[in-house]
């Protein structure tokens, strides 16, 4: 059994052990820690000797964490997390946001609005370091040691263990390139989509299916369902957008993703008088009180930026619609409006 003095002597080895497990091996951990693999191995061996247990099973071709090693790793990670909180407490006392923030962001948002927001935030707060995990999967904030996560969901969600802040409600709009839009049948409403090629975005929580369903509300309040079999289904918003640009088919995407293409004429918005679904962009974190100053600054900054973006987008869309009418006063397709 280690006494307090022994534990203090082992703190560095706790860090080394956690790194080996986290990076699944000595070589990868050594690169991250900038430490030779042999030296790292000696530290872990010495730690096991002092603890009197086997934490890792390792041979030339095998690396495995023992059951007691897994339990020990969990405590090591908690120790590191508390050490970060201790450092953040000092940073908070200075009043200026500083330190490291870990955040996960879906690809579509990082390629879209966050691509300009993040550099502006880092310019405003030069003592903040940002680590960004770009993924469309649903991350585990606690176990992956993240401070924040940005999520985009088609349905409302709650989680009793997390604080969820709504950043924006995003309208989904139906778009196609000029060629595909011009080939749609000249009939009113949703019927103009019958037989049209489509491209579908599948979210991180969506089960893979051969067909998809788009739901619309018409100008008279009538609800419509359009079932279709996409030519391409993808969990990358940017890939779906590029397919629409290329003429693969009609797609349903967030309005801010399509805004540039509509404004420059590469995309046409279809069924503009129909209300499509909405997606909700959430900012998710583990506590609403006691957030480090840097994390709180990022939360407040993103809330402010998304509010500004929403107002700006609405003004741009209104201006684009007026310009479109001026350019093409006689062009009108049933159920299709040229932008």
Protein Blocks (a to p, Z undefined) as FASTA:
>chain_A
ZZfklmmmmmmmmmmmmmmmmnopaklmmmmnopafklmmmmmmmmmmmnopafbdcdfk
bccddfklmmmmmmmmmmmmmmmmmmmmmmmmnopagdjddddddfklmmmmmmmmmmmm
mmmmmmbccdddddfbdcdfklnopabdcdddfbdcddfkbccddfbdcdddddddfklm
mmpccdehjllmgopacdddddfklccdfbdcdddddfkopacddddddfbdcfbfklmm
mmmmnonaccdddfklmmmmmmnopaccehklbccdddddddddfbfghpafklmmmmmm
mmmmmmmmmmmmmmmmmmmmmmmmmmmmmbccehiacZZ
